[in-house]
């Protein structure tokens, strides 16, 4: 299990985790991210399916290193969790209909 690194944000604070607020933020960000990724992926898939796959993989590959560094920051960890969940949900919504047609 990895522990939060010491850094410029002072991750080593001892306040209680705001679970209700954090989960609310994560759910809202997941919903927004899923809608955006699905709409963009669906529009690109109408142009060419491989274009949709390539753009999605490039976008996630470019954002992943930054998200990985921010995963322990007190507020952004909830946003990162929501983004990850939203992208995965959107990818499932884009892939599953293609598999069952």
C-alpha distances in whole Angstrom, upper triangle without the diagonal:
4,7,10,12,16,18,22,21,19,16,16,18,18,20,20,18,21,20,24,24,21,22,25,24,22,25,27,26,25,29,30,28,29,32,32,31,33,36,35,34,37,40,39,39,43,43,41,38,37,37,35,32,33,32,29,27,29,28,24,24,25,23,20,19,20,18,15,16,17,14,13,16,18,20,20,16,19,21,19,17,21,22,20,21,24,25,23,26,29,28,28,31,33,32,33,37,37,36,38,41
4,7,9,12,15,18,17,16,13,13,16,17,19,19,17,20,20,24,24,20,21,25,23,21,24,27,25,24,28,29,27,28,32,31,30,32,35,34,34,37,39,38,38,42,42,41,38,36,36,34,32,32,31,28,26,27,26,23,22,23,21,18,16,17,16,12,12,14,11,10,14,15,18,17,14,17,19,17,16,20,21,19,21,24,24,23,26,28,28,29,32,33,32,34,37,37,37,39,42
4,6,9,12,15,15,13,10,10,13,14,16,16,15,18,19,22,22,19,21,24,23,21,24,26,25,25,28,29,27,29,32,32,31,33,36,36,35,38,40,39,40,44,44,43,40,39,38,36,34,34,33,30,28,29,27,24,24,24,22,19,18,17,16,13,12,13,11,8,12,13,16,16,13,17,19,17,17,21,21,20,22,25,25,25,28,30,30,31,34,35,35,36,39,40,39,42,45
4,7,9,12,11,10,6,7,10,12,14,15,14,17,18,21,20,17,19,22,21,19,23,25,23,23,27,27,26,28,31,30,29,32,35,34,34,37,39,38,39,43,43,42,39,38,37,35,33,33,32,29,28,28,26,23,23,23,20,18,16,15,14,12,10,10,9,6,8,10,13,13,11,15,17,15,16,19,20,19,21,24,24,25,27,29,29,31,33,34,35,36,39,40,40,42,45
4,6,10,10,9,7,8,12,14,17,18,17,20,21,24,23,20,23,25,23,22,26,27,25,26,29,29,27,30,33,32,31,34,36,35,35,39,40,39,40,44,44,42,40,39,38,36,34,33,32,30,28,28,26,24,23,22,20,18,16,15,15,12,10,10,10,8,9,12,15,15,13,17,19,17,18,21,22,21,24,26,26,27,29,31,31,33,35,36,36,38,41,42,42,44,47
4,7,8,6,6,7,10,13,16,18,18,21,22,26,24,22,24,27,25,24,28,29,27,28,31,31,29,32,35,34,33,36,38,37,38,41,42,41,43,46,46,45,43,41,40,38,37,36,34,32,31,30,28,26,25,24,22,21,18,17,17,15,12,12,13,10,10,13,16,16,15,19,20,19,21,24,24,24,26,29,29,30,32,34,34,36,38,39,39,41,44,45,45,47,50
4,6,6,7,9,12,15,17,19,19,21,23,26,24,21,24,26,24,23,27,28,25,27,30,29,28,31,33,32,32,35,37,35,36,39,40,39,41,44,44,43,42,40,39,37,35,34,33,31,30,28,27,25,24,23,20,19,17,15,15,14,11,11,12,10,9,12,15,14,15,18,19,18,20,23,23,23,26,28,28,29,32,33,33,35,37,38,39,41,44,44,44,47,49
4,6,8,11,12,16,17,20,19,21,23,26,24,21,25,26,23,23,27,27,25,27,30,29,28,31,33,32,32,35,36,35,36,40,40,39,41,44,44,44,42,41,39,37,36,35,33,31,30,29,27,25,25,23,21,20,18,15,16,16,12,11,14,12,10,12,14,14,15,19,19,18,21,23,23,24,27,28,28,30,33,33,34,36,38,39,40,42,45,45,46,48,50
4,6,9,10,13,14,17,16,17,20,22,20,18,21,23,20,20,24,24,22,24,27,27,26,29,31,30,30,33,35,34,35,38,39,38,40,43,43,43,41,40,38,36,35,35,32,30,30,29,26,25,25,23,20,20,18,15,15,15,12,10,12,10,7,9,11,11,13,15,16,16,19,21,21,22,25,26,27,28,30,31,32,35,36,37,38,40,43,43,44,47,49
4,5,7,10,12,15,15,17,19,22,20,19,22,24,21,22,26,26,24,26,30,29,28,31,33,32,33,36,37,37,38,41,42,41,43,46,46,46,44,43,41,39,38,37,35,33,32,32,29,27,27,26,23,22,20,18,18,17,14,12,13,10,9,9,12,13,14,17,18,18,20,22,23,24,26,28,29,30,32,34,35,36,38,39,40,42,45,45,46,48,51
4,6,9,10,13,12,15,17,20,18,16,19,21,19,19,23,24,22,24,27,27,26,29,31,31,31,34,36,35,36,39,40,40,41,44,45,44,42,41,40,37,36,35,34,31,30,30,28,25,26,25,22,20,19,17,16,15,12,11,11,7,6,7,11,12,11,14,16,16,17,20,21,21,23,25,26,27,29,31,32,33,35,37,38,39,42,43,43,45,48
4,7,9,12,12,15,17,21,20,18,21,23,22,22,25,27,25,27,30,30,29,32,34,34,34,37,39,38,39,42,43,43,44,48,48,47,45,44,43,41,39,39,37,35,34,33,31,29,29,28,25,23,22,20,19,18,15,14,14,10,10,10,14,15,14,17,19,19,20,23,24,24,26,28,29,30,32,34,35,36,38,39,40,42,45,45,46,48,50
4,6,9,10,13,16,19,18,16,20,22,21,21,25,26,25,26,29,30,29,32,34,34,34,37,39,39,40,42,44,44,45,48,49,48,46,45,44,42,40,40,38,36,35,35,33,30,31,30,27,25,24,22,21,20,18,16,15,11,11,9,13,15,15,17,19,20,20,23,24,25,26,28,30,31,32,34,36,37,38,40,41,42,45,46,47,48,51
4,6,9,12,14,17,17,16,19,21,21,21,25,26,26,27,30,31,30,33,35,35,36,38,40,40,41,44,45,45,47,50,51,50,48,47,46,43,42,42,40,38,37,37,35,32,33,32,29,28,27,25,23,22,20,18,17,14,13,11,14,17,16,17,20,21,21,23,26,26,27,29,31,32,33,35,36,37,39,41,42,43,46,47,47,49,52
4,6,9,12,14,14,14,17,19,18,19,22,24,24,25,28,29,29,31,33,34,34,37,39,39,40,42,44,44,46,48,49,49,47,47,45,43,41,42,40,37,37,37,34,32,33,32,29,28,27,25,23,23,21,19,17,14,13,10,13,16,15,16,19,20,20,22,24,25,26,28,30,31,32,34,35,36,38,40,41,42,44,46,46,48,50
4,6,9,11,12,12,14,16,17,18,20,22,22,23,26,27,27,29,32,32,33,35,37,38,38,41,43,43,44,47,48,48,46,45,44,41,40,41,39,36,36,37,34,31,33,32,29,27,27,25,23,23,22,19,17,14,14,11,13,16,15,15,18,19,18,20,23,24,24,26,28,29,29,32,34,34,35,38,39,39,42,44,44,45,48
4,6,9,9,8,11,13,13,14,16,18,18,20,22,24,24,25,28,29,29,31,33,34,35,37,39,39,40,43,45,44,42,42,41,38,37,37,36,32,32,33,30,28,29,29,26,24,25,23,20,20,19,17,14,12,12,9,10,13,11,11,15,16,15,16,19,20,20,22,25,25,26,28,30,30,32,34,35,36,38,40,40,42,44
4,6,6,6,8,10,11,12,14,16,16,18,20,21,22,24,26,27,28,30,31,32,33,35,37,38,39,42,43,43,41,41,40,37,36,37,35,32,32,33,30,28,30,29,26,25,25,23,20,21,21,17,16,14,13,10,10,13,12,10,13,15,14,15,18,19,19,21,24,24,24,27,29,29,30,33,34,35,37,39,39,41,43
4,6,5,6,8,10,10,12,14,15,16,18,20,20,22,24,25,26,28,30,31,32,33,36,36,37,40,41,41,39,39,38,35,34,35,34,30,31,32,29,26,29,29,25,24,25,23,20,21,21,18,16,15,15,11,11,13,12,10,13,15,13,13,17,18,17,19,22,22,22,24,27,27,28,30,32,32,34,36,36,37,40
4,6,5,6,9,10,11,12,14,15,17,19,20,21,23,24,26,27,29,30,31,33,35,36,37,39,41,41,39,39,38,35,35,36,34,31,32,33,30,27,30,30,26,26,27,25,22,23,24,20,18,18,17,14,13,15,14,11,14,16,14,14,17,19,17,19,22,22,22,24,27,26,27,30,31,31,33,36,36,37,40
4,6,5,6,9,10,11,12,14,16,17,18,20,21,23,24,26,27,29,30,31,33,34,36,38,39,40,38,38,37,34,33,35,32,29,30,31,28,26,28,28,24,24,25,23,20,21,22,18,17,16,15,12,10,12,12,9,11,14,13,13,16,18,17,18,21,22,21,23,26,26,27,29,31,32,34,36,37,37,40
4,5,5,6,9,10,11,12,14,15,16,18,20,21,22,24,26,27,28,29,31,32,33,36,37,37,35,35,34,31,31,32,29,26,27,28,25,23,25,25,21,21,22,20,17,18,18,15,13,13,12,10,8,10,9,6,8,11,10,10,13,14,14,15,18,19,19,21,23,24,25,27,29,29,32,34,34,35,38
4,5,5,6,9,10,10,12,14,15,16,18,20,20,22,24,25,26,28,30,31,32,34,36,36,33,34,33,30,29,31,29,25,26,28,25,22,25,25,22,21,23,21,18,19,20,17,15,15,15,13,11,12,11,7,9,11,9,9,12,13,12,13,17,17,16,19,21,21,22,25,26,26,29,31,31,32,35
4,5,5,6,9,10,11,12,14,15,17,18,20,21,23,24,25,27,29,30,31,33,35,36,33,34,33,30,30,31,29,26,27,28,25,23,26,26,23,22,24,22,19,21,22,19,17,18,17,15,12,13,13,9,10,13,11,9,13,15,13,13,17,18,17,19,22,22,22,25,27,27,29,31,32,33,35
4,6,5,6,8,10,11,12,14,16,16,18,20,21,22,24,25,27,28,30,32,33,34,32,32,31,28,28,29,26,23,25,26,22,21,23,23,19,20,21,19,16,18,19,16,15,15,14,12,9,10,10,6,7,10,9,7,10,13,12,12,15,17,16,18,21,21,22,24,26,27,29,31,32,33,35
4,6,5,6,9,10,10,12,14,15,16,18,20,21,22,23,25,26,27,30,31,31,29,30,29,25,25,26,24,21,22,23,20,18,21,21,17,17,19,17,14,16,18,15,13,14,14,13,10,10,9,5,6,8,6,4,8,9,8,9,12,13,13,15,18,18,19,21,23,24,26,28,29,30,32
4,6,5,6,9,10,10,12,14,15,16,18,20,21,22,24,25,26,28,30,31,28,29,28,25,25,26,24,21,23,24,21,19,22,23,19,19,22,21,17,19,21,18,16,18,18,16,14,13,13,9,9,11,9,6,9,11,9,8,12,13,12,14,17,17,17,20,22,22,24,26,27,28,30
4,5,5,6,9,10,11,12,14,15,17,18,20,21,23,24,25,27,29,30,28,29,28,24,25,26,24,21,23,24,21,19,23,23,19,20,23,21,18,20,22,19,18,19,18,17,14,13,14,10,9,12,11,7,9,12,11,9,13,15,13,14,17,18,18,20,22,23,24,27,28,29,31
4,5,5,6,8,10,10,12,14,15,16,18,20,21,22,24,26,27,28,26,27,25,22,22,23,21,18,20,21,17,16,19,19,16,16,19,17,14,17,19,16,15,17,16,16,12,11,12,9,6,9,9,5,6,9,9,7,10,13,12,13,16,17,17,19,21,22,24,25,27,28,30
4,6,5,6,8,10,10,12,14,15,16,18,20,21,22,24,26,26,24,24,23,20,20,22,19,16,18,19,16,15,18,19,16,16,19,18,14,17,19,17,16,18,18,18,15,13,13,10,8,9,8,4,5,7,6,4,8,9,8,9,12,13,13,16,18,19,20,22,23,25,27
4,6,5,6,9,10,11,12,14,15,16,18,20,21,23,25,25,23,25,24,20,20,23,20,17,20,21,18,17,21,21,18,19,22,21,18,21,23,20,19,22,21,21,18,16,16,13,11,13,12,8,9,11,9,6,9,11,9,9,13,14,13,15,18,18,19,22,23,24,25
4,6,5,6,9,10,11,12,14,15,17,18,20,21,23,24,23,24,22,19,20,21,18,16,19,20,16,16,20,19,17,18,21,19,17,20,22,20,19,22,21,21,17,16,16,14,11,13,13,9,8,11,11,7,10,12,11,10,14,15,14,16,19,20,21,22,25,26,27
4,5,5,6,8,10,11,12,14,15,16,18,20,21,22,20,21,19,16,17,18,15,12,15,16,13,12,16,16,13,15,18,17,14,17,20,18,17,20,20,20,17,15,15,13,10,11,11,8,6,9,8,5,6,10,9,8,11,13,13,14,16,18,19,21,22,24,25
4,5,5,6,8,10,10,12,14,15,16,18,20,20,18,20,18,15,15,17,15,12,15,17,14,13,17,18,16,16,20,19,17,19,22,20,19,23,23,23,20,18,18,15,13,13,12,9,8,9,8,4,6,8,6,5,8,10,9,10,13,15,16,17,19,21,22
4,6,5,6,9,10,10,12,14,15,17,19,20,18,20,19,15,16,19,16,14,17,18,16,16,19,20,18,19,23,22,20,23,25,23,23,26,25,25,22,20,20,18,15,16,16,12,11,13,12,8,9,11,9,7,11,12,10,11,15,16,16,18,20,21,22
4,5,5,6,8,10,11,12,14,16,17,18,17,18,16,13,15,16,13,12,15,16,13,13,17,17,15,17,21,20,18,21,23,22,22,25,24,25,22,19,20,18,15,15,16,13,11,13,13,9,9,12,11,8,11,14,12,12,15,17,18,19,21,23,23
4,6,5,6,8,10,10,12,14,16,16,14,15,14,10,11,13,10,8,11,13,10,11,14,15,14,15,19,18,17,20,22,21,21,24,24,25,22,20,20,18,15,15,15,13,10,11,11,8,6,9,9,6,8,11,10,9,12,15,16,16,19,20,21
4,6,5,6,8,10,10,12,14,15,13,15,14,10,12,14,12,10,13,15,13,14,17,18,17,18,22,22,20,23,25,24,24,27,27,28,25,23,23,21,18,18,18,15,13,13,13,9,8,10,9,5,7,9,7,7,10,12,12,13,16,17,18
4,6,5,6,9,10,11,13,14,14,16,14,11,13,15,13,12,15,17,15,16,19,20,19,21,24,24,22,25,28,26,26,30,29,30,27,24,25,23,20,20,20,17,15,16,16,12,12,14,12,9,11,13,10,9,13,15,14,15,18,20,19
4,5,5,6,9,10,11,12,12,13,11,8,11,12,10,9,13,14,12,13,17,17,16,19,22,22,21,24,26,25,25,29,29,30,27,24,25,23,20,20,20,18,15,16,17,13,11,14,14,10,11,14,12,10,14,16,16,16,19,21,21
4,5,5,6,9,10,10,9,10,9,5,8,10,8,7,11,12,11,13,16,17,17,18,22,22,21,23,26,26,25,29,29,31,28,25,25,24,21,20,20,18,15,16,16,13,11,12,12,8,8,11,10,7,10,13,13,13,16,18,17
4,5,5,6,9,10,9,12,11,7,10,13,12,11,14,16,15,16,19,20,20,22,25,26,24,27,30,29,29,32,32,33,31,28,28,26,24,23,23,21,18,18,18,15,13,14,13,10,10,12,10,7,10,13,11,11,15,16,15
4,5,5,7,9,10,12,10,8,12,13,12,12,16,16,16,18,20,21,21,23,26,26,26,28,31,30,30,34,34,35,32,29,30,28,25,25,25,23,20,21,21,17,16,18,17,13,13,16,13,11,14,16,15,14,18,19,18
4,5,5,6,7,9,6,5,9,10,9,10,13,14,13,16,18,19,19,21,25,25,24,27,30,29,30,33,33,35,32,29,29,29,25,24,25,23,20,20,21,18,16,17,17,14,13,16,14,11,13,16,15,14,17,20,18
4,5,5,4,7,7,5,8,10,10,11,14,15,15,17,19,20,21,23,26,27,26,28,31,31,31,35,35,36,34,31,31,30,27,26,26,24,21,21,21,18,16,17,17,13,12,14,13,9,11,14,12,11,14,16,15
4,6,7,10,9,9,12,14,13,14,17,18,19,20,23,24,24,26,29,30,29,32,34,34,34,38,38,39,37,34,34,33,30,29,29,27,24,24,24,21,19,20,19,16,15,17,15,12,14,16,14,12,16,17,15
4,7,9,8,8,12,13,12,14,17,17,18,20,22,23,24,26,29,30,29,32,34,34,35,38,38,40,37,34,35,34,31,30,30,28,25,25,26,23,20,22,22,18,17,19,18,14,16,19,17,15,18,20,18
4,6,5,7,9,10,11,13,15,16,17,19,20,21,23,25,28,29,28,30,33,33,34,37,38,40,37,34,34,34,31,29,30,28,25,25,25,23,20,21,21,18,16,18,17,13,14,17,16,13,16,19,17
4,5,5,7,9,10,11,13,14,16,17,18,20,22,23,26,27,27,28,31,32,31,35,36,38,36,32,32,31,29,27,27,26,23,22,22,20,17,18,18,15,13,15,14,10,11,14,13,10,13,16,14
4,5,5,6,9,10,11,12,14,15,16,18,20,21,24,25,25,27,30,30,30,34,35,37,35,32,31,31,29,26,27,26,23,22,23,21,18,18,19,16,14,16,16,12,12,16,16,13,15,18,17
4,5,5,6,8,10,11,12,14,15,16,18,20,23,24,24,26,28,29,29,33,34,36,34,30,30,30,27,25,26,25,22,21,22,20,17,18,19,16,14,17,17,13,14,18,17,15,17,20,20
4,6,5,6,9,10,11,12,14,15,17,18,21,22,22,24,27,27,27,31,31,33,31,27,27,27,24,22,23,22,18,18,19,17,13,15,16,12,11,13,13,10,11,15,15,13,15,18,18
4,6,5,6,9,10,11,12,14,16,16,19,21,20,22,25,26,25,29,30,32,30,27,26,26,24,21,22,21,18,17,18,16,13,13,15,12,10,12,13,10,10,14,15,12,14,18,18
4,5,5,6,9,10,10,12,14,15,18,20,20,21,24,25,25,29,30,32,30,27,27,27,24,22,23,22,19,18,20,18,14,16,18,15,13,16,17,14,14,18,18,16,18,21,21
4,6,5,6,9,10,11,12,14,17,18,18,20,22,23,24,27,28,30,28,24,25,25,22,20,21,20,17,16,18,16,13,15,17,14,12,16,16,13,15,18,19,17,20,23,23
4,6,5,6,8,10,11,12,15,16,16,18,20,21,21,25,25,27,25,22,22,22,19,17,18,17,13,13,15,13,9,11,13,11,9,13,13,11,12,16,17,16,18,21,21
4,5,5,6,8,10,10,13,15,15,16,19,20,20,24,25,27,26,22,22,22,20,17,18,18,15,13,15,15,11,12,15,13,11,14,16,13,14,17,19,17,19,22,23
4,6,5,6,9,10,12,14,14,16,18,19,20,24,25,27,26,22,22,23,20,18,19,19,16,15,18,17,13,15,18,16,14,17,19,16,17,21,22,21,22,26,26
4,5,5,6,9,11,12,12,14,17,17,18,22,22,24,22,19,19,20,17,15,17,16,12,12,15,14,11,13,16,14,13,17,18,16,17,21,22,21,23,26,27
4,5,5,6,9,10,10,12,14,15,15,19,20,22,21,17,17,17,15,12,14,14,10,9,12,12,9,11,14,13,11,15,17,15,16,19,21,21,22,25,26
4,6,5,8,10,10,11,14,15,16,19,20,23,22,19,18,20,17,14,16,17,14,12,15,15,12,14,17,16,14,18,20,18,18,22,24,23,24,27,28
4,6,7,8,10,11,13,14,16,19,19,22,21,17,18,19,17,14,17,17,14,13,17,17,14,16,19,18,17,20,22,20,21,24,26,25,27,30,31
4,6,6,6,9,10,11,12,16,16,19,18,14,14,16,13,10,13,14,10,11,14,14,12,14,17,16,16,19,21,20,21,24,26,26,27,30,31
4,6,5,6,9,10,10,14,15,18,17,14,13,15,13,10,12,13,11,9,13,14,12,13,17,17,16,19,21,20,21,24,26,26,26,29,31
4,5,5,6,9,10,13,14,18,18,14,14,16,15,12,14,16,14,13,16,17,15,17,20,20,20,22,25,24,24,27,30,29,30,33,35
4,5,5,6,9,12,12,15,15,11,12,14,12,10,13,15,12,13,16,17,16,18,21,21,20,23,25,25,26,28,31,31,32,35,36
4,5,5,6,10,10,13,12,9,9,11,9,6,9,11,9,9,13,14,13,15,18,18,18,21,23,23,24,26,29,29,30,32,34
4,6,5,9,10,14,14,11,9,13,12,9,11,13,12,11,14,16,15,16,19,20,20,22,24,25,25,27,30,30,30,33,35
4,6,8,9,12,13,10,10,13,13,10,13,16,14,14,17,19,18,19,22,23,23,25,28,28,29,31,34,34,34,37,39
4,6,5,9,9,7,7,10,10,8,11,13,12,13,16,17,17,19,21,22,23,25,27,27,28,30,33,34,34,37,39
4,6,8,9,7,5,8,9,7,8,11,11,11,14,16,16,17,20,21,21,23,25,26,27,29,32,32,33,35,37
4,6,9,8,6,9,11,10,11,14,15,14,17,19,20,20,23,24,25,27,29,30,31,32,35,36,36,38,41
4,6,5,6,9,10,10,12,14,15,15,18,19,20,22,24,25,26,28,30,31,32,34,36,37,38,40,42
4,6,6,8,10,11,12,14,15,17,18,20,21,23,24,26,27,29,30,32,33,34,37,38,39,41,43
4,6,6,7,9,11,12,13,15,16,17,19,21,22,23,25,27,28,29,31,32,35,36,37,39,41
4,5,5,6,8,10,10,12,14,15,16,18,20,21,22,24,25,27,28,30,32,33,34,36,38
4,5,5,6,9,10,11,12,14,15,17,18,20,21,23,24,26,27,28,31,32,33,35,37
4,5,5,6,9,10,11,12,14,16,16,18,20,21,22,24,26,27,29,31,31,33,35
4,5,5,6,9,10,10,12,14,15,16,18,20,21,22,24,26,28,29,30,32,34
4,5,5,6,9,10,11,12,14,15,16,18,20,21,22,24,27,27,28,30,33
4,5,5,6,9,10,11,12,14,16,17,18,20,21,22,25,26,27,29,31
4,5,5,6,9,10,10,12,14,15,16,18,20,21,23,25,26,27,29
4,5,5,6,9,10,10,12,14,15,16,18,20,22,23,24,26,28
4,5,5,6,9,10,11,12,14,15,16,18,21,22,22,24,27
4,6,5,6,9,10,11,12,14,15,16,19,20,21,23,25
4,5,5,6,9,10,10,12,14,15,17,19,20,22,24
4,5,5,6,9,10,10,12,14,16,17,18,20,22
4,5,5,6,9,10,10,12,15,16,16,18,20
4,5,5,6,9,10,10,13,15,15,17,19
4,5,5,6,9,10,12,13,15,16,18
4,5,5,6,8,11,11,12,15,16
4,5,5,6,9,10,10,12,14
4,6,6,7,9,11,12,13
4,6,6,7,9,11,12
4,6,5,6,9,10
4,5,5,6,9
4,5,5,6
4,6,6
4,6
4
